[in-house]
């Protein structure tokens, strides 16, 4: 049914021998939303996607994608979703149009329907005019767009994107996310893994995974408002490298991290801990230019929740 979530995971678990890669995770993805699945490398993101695609059989728990049980109906799931992997599964010795033809036929799209879809996706990803270009000769951002085009050539209702912007520059990432919003506006559900917190801010809802466990879920604002334990103090000071080292030696400071030239400290007792910060830095004659309590960023929340 269209009212059902696009994805439902219920106590989903995957073990490889004694190692638990995904540990009893539960979440759902609404139809038509951009759902961000966040976590550091090795946290279980790709393993989760492979189970949802029917490529890996869960050790326990269950999951449904567009109404199909992924363990019992893996072939059906593969036909109706799109998938863009981290390394762009393109054939470099084929042209742009040849890659589209290959993937279209792999998804059982033929004849005039395939021709129409080729034209539509090339317009959507802004690659019209590159049809005869050898894929090996495309710039990285163009390869990324082509990989997205091959993933949606069959008009899937749901697209899985596994760290699609890893290793590309900020301008390319921004343009790619503009394409994702166009797809979502047309009704496509987007399930995207990333470790870029600026991208996470653009998702409708998020799930944070760490060491195979879900540590937070909700909209970006909900996570920042409800999941942060303590307050965030931002410090602008001289010699931030030395200041970071000194503050990390203070056991009562929950989390100390460097953000460019600024230091963020998560504190449990603002008055007490700000006094400790000032005393610690003043003792080493490190000038404090400003010390302010600020709203937490998603990165602040994620680091605090993961380490907590």
Secondary structure by P-SEA (a helix, b strand, c coil): ccccccbbbccbbbbcccccccccccccccccccccccccccccaaaaaaaaaccccccccccccccccccccaaaaaacbbbbcccccccccccaaaaaaaaaaaaccccaaaaaaaaaaaaaaccccccccccccccaaaaaaaaaaaaacccccbbbbccccccccaaaaaaaaaaaaaaaaabbbbbbbbccaaaaaaccbbbbbccccccccccaaaaaaccccbbbbbbbbcaaaaaaaaaaacccccbbbbcccbbbbbbccaaaaaaaaaaaaaaacccccbbbbbcccaaaaaaaaaac
